[in-house]
């Protein structure tokens, strides 16, 4: 798991906005915010879709 710096979070349910470190976040399915021993941590799970096409037949 890659660790990144957590600076800020903004959630506006009315506007359907979620920003993490001033970056719009989409496709987040799980968010866990914790505070332990004077430290904030945020864990998120993002759903990403990868698609591809080919013009040749696949061989097995």
C-alpha positions as CSV (number, residue, x, y, z in Angstrom):
1,X,0.0,0.0,0.0
2,X,1.3,3.4,-1.0
3,X,1.3,6.0,1.8
4,X,0.5,9.5,0.9
5,X,0.4,12.8,2.9
6,X,-3.1,13.7,4.3
7,X,-3.5,17.4,4.5
8,X,-7.2,18.1,4.1
9,X,-10.6,16.6,3.4
10,X,-13.8,18.3,2.1
11,X,-17.2,16.6,1.8
12,X,-20.3,18.4,0.6
13,X,-23.2,16.1,0.4
14,X,-25.6,18.7,-1.1
15,X,-23.2,19.4,-4.0
16,X,-22.0,15.8,-4.2
17,X,-18.4,16.9,-3.8
18,X,-15.5,15.0,-2.2
19,X,-12.0,16.5,-2.2
20,X,-8.9,15.1,-0.7
21,X,-5.9,17.5,-0.4
22,X,-7.9,19.8,-2.7
23,X,-8.1,17.1,-5.4
24,X,-11.6,16.0,-6.6
25,X,-12.0,12.3,-5.8
26,X,-14.4,10.1,-7.7
27,X,-15.4,6.4,-7.5
28,X,-14.5,6.2,-3.7
29,X,-16.5,3.3,-2.2
30,X,-15.0,3.2,1.3
31,X,-13.7,6.0,3.5
32,X,-12.3,5.4,7.0
33,X,-11.1,8.4,9.1
34,X,-9.4,7.7,12.3
35,X,-7.6,9.7,15.1
36,X,-5.2,7.9,17.3
37,X,-2.3,9.1,19.5
38,X,-2.6,12.7,18.1
39,X,-2.5,11.5,14.5
40,X,-5.2,11.6,11.8
41,X,-5.3,8.8,9.2
42,X,-7.6,8.4,6.2
43,X,-8.0,5.1,4.3
44,X,-10.0,5.1,1.1
45,X,-10.9,2.4,-1.4
46,X,-11.3,3.6,-5.0
47,X,-13.1,1.7,-7.8
48,X,-11.3,2.0,-11.1
49,X,-12.3,0.5,-14.4
50,X,-9.7,-0.6,-17.0
51,X,-10.9,-1.5,-20.6
52,X,-9.0,-2.4,-23.7
53,X,-9.8,-3.5,-27.2
54,X,-7.9,-5.6,-29.7
55,X,-8.1,-6.1,-33.5
56,X,-6.7,-9.6,-33.4
57,X,-8.0,-12.8,-32.1
58,X,-6.6,-14.0,-28.7
59,X,-4.8,-17.3,-28.6
60,X,-4.9,-19.6,-25.7
